[in-house]
């Protein structure tokens, strides 16, 4: 049975000199802004926890359960995620340098605004992972939403409906935009061509706005979770 610790207990032990937390269980915890550099969390269960803005230089997460975790803006230089399950997590704006994800599960992970070239990704599962909102396909959205439902997450119906409508409109407008090829536009002259260029510019603007809306709603959707123990409720993982 895994030893259960809170983030507060871990921070206290760290300050007292403890660096080995292998195999512990600390789920749904707030590690935001912590300095846990050099810690070993091998095979630990840290799922549903947030490490936003944390110093995790040289931290060892190999084999750990990091499902639905947040590492936004975290310093992950020389961090080790070998064979870790990091699926559905958000690593946007994290600092990578010799960061090791060898054979890790990175399904549907968000890597917005990170230097992927500074990470080791050999053997990693990158299905539905994205470095930008434009890479989240309609199929990818459906996959993540279905996974959320399977995990028992209570997504507000209005939020889910908004996401689905925006994604549908996005792909419809992208299909229309694809028709405005240069070879097609060259067939027209004068006012007709000007009107077509104007219509294309309008579509491009609408698509840009939809991407912005989808990114906002999608971020809200993946922030919903449920605790393993006690009453099921949503967790706003990034709330300060």
N, C-alpha and C positions, 0 to 999 in steps of 0.2 A: 504494500500500500504506500502510495506517495505521501511524503510529508507535506502538510498544507501550511503555507505561509502567506501573509499579506504583504503588500508592497511596503508598508511601513516597517514591518519586521525585517524584511530583506534589506532596506536602506540602513536600518540601525545596525544590523549584523555586518553590513558592508563597511560602515564607518568604523566598526570595531575590528576590522581586518579580515573578515570572512570573504572568500572569493569563490568557494565551491558550493553551488546550489544545484548540483546534478540531481535529476530525477524528482525535483520538488513539484508541487502543484500550487500555482498562484494564478487562478483564472479570474477574469473580469476585474483586473487590478489597474490602478492608475500609477504608471511609472513616469509620467510626463515630467521632463526636465531633470530626471535623475542622472547622476554620474555613476554608471555601472561598468566602467571600462575595465577590461581584464577579467570579468566574471565568467564563470563556467555554468551554463544552464543546459548541459548535455541531457537530452531525453526528458527535459522538464515539460510540464503542461502549463503553458502561459496563454492559452487561447482566450480570445475576447479581451485582451489587455491592450493598453495604450502606452507607447514609448515615445510619443511625440516630443521633439526637441531634446531627446536624451543623448548623453555621451556614451556610446556603446563601442568605442574603439577597442578592438581586440577581443570583444565578447564572444564566447563560444555557445552558439545555439544549435550545435550539430544534433540531429535526431529529435529536436524539440517540436512540440505541438504549438504552432503559432498561428493557428487558424483564426481569421477575422481579427487580426491585430493591427495596430496603427504604429507606423514608424515614420510619420511625416516630419521632415526636417531633422531626423536623427543622424548623428555622426556614426556611420557604419564602416569606417576605415578598418581594414583587417578583421572585420567580424566574420565569423564562420557559421554559415547556415547549411552545411553539408547534410544532406538527407533530411532536412527539416521540412515540416509541412507548414508552408507559409500561405496557403491558399486563401483567397478572398481578402487579403490584407492590403493596406494602403501604404506604400513606401514613397509617396510623392515628395519631391524636394529633399530626399535623403542624400547624404554624402557618401558616395562609393569610392573606395580606393583599395584595390586588392580584396574586395568583398567576395566571399566564396559561397556560391549557391550550387555547387556541384551536386547533381542528383537530387536537388530539392524539388518539392512540389510547389510550383508558382502559379497554379491555376487561377485565372481571373485576378491576378495581382495588378494593382495600379502602380506604374513606374513613371508618373508624370514628372517632367523636369528633373530627371536624373541622368547621370552619365553611365549608360549601360556598358560602355566600352571599358569601364574600370571594374567590372564584375566578372567573376568566373562562373560560366553558365553551362559547363559541360554536363550533359545528361539530365539537365533540369527540365521539368514539365512546364512549358510556357503556354499551355492551351488557354486561350481567351485573355492572356495577359496583355496589357496595353501601356504604351509610353505616351499616349495622347488620346483624347476623347474620340478623335476621328477613327481610331482603330477598333473601337467598340462597335462591332457589327450588329445588325438586327438579330442574327442568330446568337451572337454572344450575349446580348441582353436577355434573350429568352432563356438561355442556359443558366445565367446567374439568378434570374428571378425564380426559375423552377427550383434551383438549389436552395434558395432562401426558403421557399415553401416547404421543401423536404425537411429542412432543419427546424421547422416549426416556428419560423419567425413571423411575428405579427406586423406585417407591412400595412400601414394605413391604406385602405382601398383607393382613396383619392390620390395618394402619392403614386401608387402603382398605375392607376389609370392615366395620370398625367405623363408618366414615363412612356407608357405604351403608345399613347396618342402622339407624343413628340417624335418617338422613333419611327412610327408609321409615316408621319408627315415628312420627316427628314428623308426617308428613302424614296418617297413619292417625288419630292422636289429634286432629289439627286437624279432620278430617272428623267425628269423633264430637262434638267440642265444638260444631261448627256446628249440631248437632241440638238443643242446649239453648237454644233461642231463648225469649225472654220469653213469647211467645204460646203456646209449647208448655208451658212450666212453669205457666202460669196455669190449665191444664186440671186440675191436681192440687191437692189440699188436704192440710193436716195433715202426717202422717208421711211420706206419699209425696213430697210436695213437698220436705220437708226432706232426704230421702234423695237426691233428684235434685240439689238444690243442693250437697249434700256430694260427690256424684259429679262435678259440674261443677268444683268447687274442686280435687278430686284431679287431674282432667285438666289443669287450668290449671297446677298445680304440676309435673306430669310433663312438660308441654310446655316449661315454663321450664327444667327440668333438662336436657331434650334439647337445647335451644338452647345451653346452657352447654357441654354435651359436644361438640356439633357445632362450636362456635367453637374449642374447644381442638384437636380432631382436624383440622379444616380448616386451622388455622394450621400444624400439623405437616406436613400433606400438601403445602402450597404451599412449604414450605422445602426440598423435595427438588429437586435439580437435577443436571446433569452438566456436566463441563468439556468444552470443545470439543477440547482437546488432552489426550492421555494417558489414563490409566485412568479409566473412568467410576466416579464415586462420588458419594455424597450430600453436599450442602453445607448445614450448619446455619448459615444466613446471619445469625442473630441472636445466636449464641453469643459471649459476651464473653471 
